[in-house]
């Protein structure tokens, strides 16, 4: 006999489901409740084989109950009961054994009960089998995980391919959790940041949909339990927190604390930067992180050009100046660096070309070059003529 707990805030829906299960003769209902908080308490206490959870319930909805049970490694199977259409419900299949649509259909309920029976039998068979011996990974096994946030957002594992995002919000959720590495982000913060204009209850459904997608897609890459949920807070497993962005930020902090005057260290940091944070996206919540990252790369490139100038390495000085100009095309300092680099290399025609390029750019802003830039340019012209 299967033991079941039922949770639905609609009394008639709860009574109907209890009656239908009783008529089948294969399910014993051990508890009924009208809200998610009570459902969670009873599941933990009664440990039923299956819980039939309505998605929309006050206080804590069915999705949140399932989330907490997963975090607690509960053995109770979940079946969602909902009025959502099939397309919307498909997002929750990863977190549940099955789902039922309202109004309930007897034949569909029979199929669900049979699925629950098979799942219970499979689990019990697994528990009887001895645990497999732990072996070393075979040669040629999939390589390391790669998480890229600078430039395009990408998650991949060598030998297993790259994660393909189902929706833009799934990708945004991952980006938010990844850029806030080392933190557990409260559910309500995610709702405010990712769905600021949506009704609270609807936003919660959207969030759980994205979490479900993300867990399923990361599982296909061989990463189990990749999204952690605890005390209404979300985070990624440690492996997913190690991204190019994290390495860039931590390297920048190390350079800042040490003075950062060694070309090798600065070059390693610059090499980490493969593009603007979330380059193809427009995440308003990320504006501060983007500004800090851009400011950090520009500051390090400026330090590099100064080191190269002091060393008389004008080729690298010019290359660093060009890269600086890519980040900040209206930055007069970058143009001054290029003019000095080309002058030091004896390429005076390039000095004039850079100055003309700068004038065209500043004309777009309807401003003129500063006195400092004009003085440098005049001095370089005099030096050439001399």
PABAZA-972562 format. One line per field, with one value per residue (C-alpha): residue number from 1; residue in one letter; x, y, z. Coordinates in steps of 0.5 Angstrom, whole numbers, m for minus. Layout:
N
titor <- NUM:...
drenke <- A:...
u <- X:...
v <- Y:...
w <- Z:...
//
This chain:
386
titor <- 1:2:3:4:5:6:7:8:9:10:11:12:13:14:15:16:17:18:19:20:21:22:23:24:25:26:27:28:29:30:31:32:33:34:35:36:37:38:39:40:41:42:43:44:45:46:47:48:49:50:51:52:53:54:55:56:57:58:59:60:61:62:63:64:65:66:67:68:69:70:71:72:73:74:75:76:77:78:79:80:81:82:83:84:85:86:87:88:89:90:91:92:93:94:95:96:97:98:99:100:101:102:103:104:105:106:107:108:109:110:111:112:113:114:115:116:117:118:119:120:121:122:123:124:125:126:127:128:129:130:131:132:133:134:135:136:137:138:139:140:141:142:143:144:145:146:147:148:149:150:151:152:153:154:155:156:157:158:159:160:161:162:163:164:165:166:167:168:169:170:171:172:173:174:175:176:177:178:179:180:181:182:183:184:185:186:187:188:189:190:191:192:193:194:195:196:197:198:199:200:201:202:203:204:205:206:207:208:209:210:211:212:213:214:215:216:217:218:219:220:221:222:223:224:225:226:227:228:229:230:231:232:233:234:235:236:237:238:239:240:241:242:243:244:245:246:247:248:249:250:251:252:253:254:255:256:257:258:259:260:261:262:263:264:265:266:267:268:269:270:271:272:273:274:275:276:277:278:279:280:281:282:283:284:285:286:287:288:289:290:291:292:293:294:295:296:297:298:299:300:301:302:303:304:305:306:307:308:309:310:311:312:313:314:315:316:317:318:319:320:321:322:323:324:325:326:327:328:329:330:331:332:333:334:335:336:337:338:339:340:341:342:343:344:345:346:347:348:349:350:351:352:353:354:355:356:357:358:359:360:361:362:363:364:365:366:367:368:369:370:371:372:373:374:375:376:377:378:379:380:381:382:383:384:385:386
drenke <- X:X:X:X:X:X:X:X:X:X:X:X:X:X:X:X:X:X:X:X:X:X:X:X:X:X:X:X:X:X:X:X:X:X:X:X:X:X:X:X:X:X:X:X:X:X:X:X:X:X:X:X:X:X:X:X:X:X:X:X:X:X:X:X:X:X:X:X:X:X:X:X:X:X:X:X:X:X:X:X:X:X:X:X:X:X:X:X:X:X:X:X:X:X:X:X:X:X:X:X:X:X:X:X:X:X:X:X:X:X:X:X:X:X:X:X:X:X:X:X:X:X:X:X:X:X:X:X:X:X:X:X:X:X:X:X:X:X:X:X:X:X:X:X:X:X:X:X:X:X:X:X:X:X:X:X:X:X:X:X:X:X:X:X:X:X:X:X:X:X:X:X:X:X:X:X:X:X:X:X:X:X:X:X:X:X:X:X:X:X:X:X:X:X:X:X:X:X:X:X:X:X:X:X:X:X:X:X:X:X:X:X:X:X:X:X:X:X:X:X:X:X:X:X:X:X:X:X:X:X:X:X:X:X:X:X:X:X:X:X:X:X:X:X:X:X:X:X:X:X:X:X:X:X:X:X:X:X:X:X:X:X:X:X:X:X:X:X:X:X:X:X:X:X:X:X:X:X:X:X:X:X:X:X:X:X:X:X:X:X:X:X:X:X:X:X:X:X:X:X:X:X:X:X:X:X:X:X:X:X:X:X:X:X:X:X:X:X:X:X:X:X:X:X:X:X:X:X:X:X:X:X:X:X:X:X:X:X:X:X:X:X:X:X:X:X:X:X:X:X:X:X:X:X:X:X:X:X:X:X:X:X:X:X:X:X:X:X:X:X:X:X:X:X:X:X:X:X:X:X:X:X:X:X:X:X
u <- 0:3:2:1:0:m5:m4:m9:m12:m18:m22:m27:m20:m17:m23:m24:m17:m17:m24:m21:m15:m19:m23:m17:m15:m8:m6:m7:m8:m4:m5:m9:m7:m9:m2:5:8:4:5:13:12:7:12:18:14:10:15:10:12:9:6:1:2:m2:3:m1:m2:m1:5:9:7:8:14:18:16:19:25:26:25:30:35:34:35:27:25:18:16:13:7:4:m3:m4:m9:m3:m3:2:7:8:8:13:18:17:18:25:23:17:16:9:4:m4:m8:m14:m20:m17:m18:m19:m15:m9:m9:m9:m2:1:m1:3:9:9:9:15:19:18:20:26:28:27:31:37:37:38:44:51:54:59:66:69:74:79:76:78:83:80:74:71:76:75:69:69:65:66:62:67:65:59:56:58:58:62:66:71:68:61:60:57:50:45:40:33:31:34:32:35:41:40:39:46:49:47:48:55:57:55:60:61:54:47:42:35:29:26:32:32:25:26:32:30:22:22:15:11:7:10:7:7:15:16:13:18:24:22:21:28:31:28:31:38:38:36:41:47:45:46:53:54:53:48:45:48:44:43:37:37:34:30:37:40:47:51:56:63:65:61:63:70:69:74:70:72:79:80:77:81:87:86:85:91:95:92:94:101:102:101:108:110:109:108:103:99:99:96:91:90:90:84:79:76:71:66:62:56:57:51:46:43:42:41:43:50:51:56:60:60:63:68:71:72:75:80:82:83:87:91:93:95:100:102:103:107:112:113:115:120:123:123:119:115:112:108:106:103:99:97:95:91:87:86:83:78:75:75:75:74:80:85:90:90:91:97:100:99:103:108:109:109:114:119:119:121:114:112:107:103:103:100:95:93:92:87:84:83:80:75:73:72:68:63:62:63:69:76:83:85:91:95:94:96:102:104:103:106:112:113:112:118:122:121:123:129
v <- 0:7:12:19:26:31:39:44:50:49:44:41:40:36:32:30:28:24:20:18:15:12:9:6:2:2:9:10:18:19:27:33:40:47:50:49:50:45:40:41:39:33:30:31:27:22:21:19:15:21:28:31:38:44:49:55:55:61:62:57:54:47:49:51:45:41:45:44:37:36:40:36:29:27:20:23:23:29:30:37:38:45:49:51:49:43:48:51:45:42:46:43:36:36:37:32:25:27:32:33:38:41:38:32:26:19:15:20:19:12:13:17:12:7:11:12:5:4:9:6:m1:2:6:0:m5:0:0:m7:m7:m6:0:0:0:7:7:12:16:12:16:20:22:29:35:41:45:52:58:64:71:76:76:71:67:60:54:48:41:38:32:34:40:47:48:51:56:54:61:68:68:61:64:71:67:63:70:73:67:66:74:74:68:66:69:65:70:70:68:75:79:74:76:84:83:79:80:87:88:82:80:76:70:70:71:66:61:64:63:56:55:57:54:47:49:50:44:39:43:42:35:33:36:31:36:34:38:44:49:49:52:53:57:61:62:60:59:55:49:51:48:53:59:59:63:67:73:71:70:77:80:76:78:85:85:82:87:93:90:89:95:92:94:88:87:79:80:85:81:75:79:83:76:74:79:77:82:86:82:80:83:81:82:88:86:93:89:88:95:96:90:92:99:96:91:96:101:95:93:100:102:95:97:104:101:97:102:106:100:99:106:106:100:103:97:102:96:93:100:101:94:96:103:100:95:101:105:99:100:107:110:117:117:122:119:113:117:120:114:112:118:117:110:111:117:113:108:113:112:120:119:115:120:125:119:118:125:126:120:123:129:125:122:128:132:126:129:136:137:139:136:138:143:137:133:139:141:133:133:140:137:131:135:140:134:131:137:138
w <- 0:m2:3:1:4:0:0:m3:0:m4:0:m5:m9:m3:m2:m9:m9:m3:m5:m12:m9:m4:m9:m12:m6:m7:m4:4:5:12:12:9:10:6:6:5:11:14:9:10:17:16:10:15:21:17:11:6:0:m4:m3:m8:m8:m10:m14:m11:m4:1:6:2:m5:m7:m11:m5:m1:m6:m6:1:1:m4:0:6:1:3:0:m1:m8:m11:m15:m17:m18:m21:m26:m30:m37:m40:m42:m36:m32:m36:m33:m26:m28:m26:m19:m19:m21:m24:m25:m25:m28:m25:m26:m24:m29:m26:m32:m31:m24:m25:m29:m24:m18:m23:m24:m16:m15:m20:m17:m10:m13:m16:m10:m6:m11:m11:m3:m3:m8:m5:m7:m13:m12:m12:m18:m21:m27:m34:m38:m43:m38:m39:m37:m32:m32:m35:m33:m37:m35:m39:m46:m47:m42:m42:m38:m41:m39:m44:m47:m45:m49:m47:m43:m48:m44:m45:m44:m43:m35:m34:m36:m32:m26:m27:m28:m22:m18:m21:m20:m13:m11:m4:m2:m1:m5:m2:m6:m5:m7:m14:m15:m14:m19:m24:m24:m21:m25:m24:m18:m12:m13:m21:m20:m15:m20:m25:m21:m19:m27:m28:m22:m25:m32:m29:m25:m31:m36:m31:m29:m37:m36:m31:m25:m20:m15:m18:m15:m7:m4:4:9:3:0:m7:m9:m14:m12:m11:m17:m21:m17:m20:m26:m30:m27:m20:m22:m25:m19:m14:m18:m19:m11:m10:m15:m11:m5:m7:m11:m18:m21:m24:m32:m31:m26:m30:m36:m33:m31:m37:m41:m36:m39:m46:m46:m42:m37:m40:m46:m50:m44:m41:m34:m30:m23:m26:m28:m21:m23:m30:m28:m23:m28:m34:m29:m26:m33:m35:m29:m30:m38:m36:m31:m36:m41:m36:m34:m42:m43:m37:m40:m47:m50:m55:m58:m52:m50:m57:m56:m49:m51:m57:m52:m47:m53:m55:m48:m48:m55:m52:m47:m49:m44:m49:m55:m51:m50:m57:m59:m54:m56:m64:m63:m59:m64:m69:m73:m73:m79:m74:m69:m73:m75:m68:m67:m73:m70:m63:m66:m70:m64:m60:m65:m64:m57:m59:m55:m56:m54:m47:m46:m44:m50:m55:m51:m52:m59:m61:m57:m61:m67:m65:m63:m70:m74:m69
//
